[in-house]
Amino acid sequence: MSETLHTAYLLLGGNLGDRPGNLAAARAALADAAGPVIAASPLFETEAWGLKEQPAFLNQALALRTALPPDALLAAALRIEETLGRVRAERYGPRTLDIDILFYDDAVIDTPTLQVPHPQLHLRRFALEPLAAIAPGLRHPVLGRPISELLAACADETPVYKFS
């Protein structure tokens, strides 16, 4: 009997330490813990969102194939964040790594510990831009619109740049 595989879309981000190295380590750790990365956006840089007085963030969207259920995927992401030095000191504060589950197949999940699709996704250019790079036609299961349309309609004017 084969296990059911799911497609999860994640957003990696961080603004402390070796930002590109932390994202690379997170990609490798996610592949080991959750399943193969099937798509990865370029790295994008943006100023901090929410709490502005901190270093710029690097962000990257990933698609991975996983047999893990959503809660186990979240647990794996939290372990990886902690392993790579994440300290939760203040909301929207600086961090070595953040891993958000944006989508899990077309599931709509609302529990005290996990909300999928990510409830703020359509409001955040720094998340939409990398996601549109790997899945522009992916349809938001609640809003019913593809990522490319959500990006075009996004009112967030925070500039997002490809990182080189």
N, C-alpha and C positions, 0 to 999 in steps of 0.2 A: 504494500500500500504506500503510495507516494504522499508526501506531505504537501499541503496546499501552500503555494507561494503567493505572497502579496507584494504590491508595489507601494513603497512608502517614499514620500518626498520630504526631505529634511532641509533645514537651513542651519548652516554652521556659521558662527560668528565669534569674533574676539578682538580685543584691543589692547591686550597686555602681552609683554614678552615677545617671543618670536612668532608673530602672527601667522605668516605663511607656514611655518613649521608646525605650529599648533593645529592648524586646519588639516595639514597633511597627516599628522599623527591621528587626528580624529577620524579621518577617512579610513585609514588602515585599521584602526581599532573597531570602527563600525563594521567594516567588511569581515573582520574576525568574529565579532560578537553577534552580528545580526544577519549578514548575508552580503552577497556581492553588490558593489556599487555598479550600476548599469549606465549611469550618466552623471557627469559632474560639470557644473558651470565653470566659466572662468572665475577668478577671484575679483571681487568688486570692493572698492573702498568708499566709505561714506563717513561723514561726521556722525558723532553720537546722536542717538534719537532718545528723547525723553529727558535725560540728564545730560545737558550739552557740554559742561565743563570737564571734559575727559578726552583721552586720545581717540583718534579716528579708528573706526572698525574695519576689519576685512570680513566679508561675507561670501559664502558659496552655497549654492543649492546642490543637493544630491538626490538622485533616485536610486533606491536599492530594492533588491528582491529579498524578501525575508519570509521565513516560516514563523517568526515570532508573532504572537498576538500583540495588539497595541500596548497593553500595560507592560509586557515584558520588553518591548522595544524602548519604551520610556525608561524603564529601569536600567537597561543597558546604556542608554544615552546619559543618564544621570551618573552612572558609575564612571563612564569615560570622561565626562566633565570633571569629576572629582579627581580622577587619576591624573588628568592633565592640569591640575592646579586651580580649578574653579573654586572660588570662595564667594559665598552668597552674603555679602555685607550690606548692600542697599539695592533697592529696586532700580533697575536700569543703570546700575553702577558699572564701573570698569570690571573686566573679567578676561581670563585667559581663553575661555571657551564657553560657548552657549550652543546647545543643540536643540532646535525646535522641530517637532513633528508638524509639518504643514498639512499633509494629506496622508491617509492610509487607505489605499484603494479609493472607493467613493464613499467610505464610511462617514457617518456623522456621529461623533462620540462626545458626550457631555457628562463627565464625572467630576468629582471634586479634585482629582489629580490630573485629568487630561481632557483637553478640548480639541477636537479635530473636526473640521478644518480649523487651523489656528484662527481664533476669533478676530485678530487684528490684521491678518494678512493683507486684505484689500486696501488697508489704510497706510501701508508701509512700503514705500518705493524700494528701500534697501532689501526687502524680501522678494518683491515682485520682479525686480530687474534680473537677479540671478535665476529665479524660477522660470521666467520667460525665456531665458537663454537655453534651457533644456527641455521645456514643455510648454511652448506658447499656446498650444491647442488644448491643454488640459483644462477640463471644465470643473469649476468650483461646484461641489455638490449641493450647496445651500443657495448660492447666488445664481447658479445656472449659467454663468458666463465664463468664457475661456480666459486664461491668465493674460493673454495678450490684450484683451479688452479691459480687464481690471487694471492693468498697467497703464493703458492709454487714458483711462478715466481717473486714475489716482490723483487726489488733490495734494498729496505730500510733495512739496517742492524741494525737499532735501536732495542735493545733487548726488548722483551715484556714478562713480568712475571705474572703468576697468583698471585693475591693478597690474602694474608691470614690474 
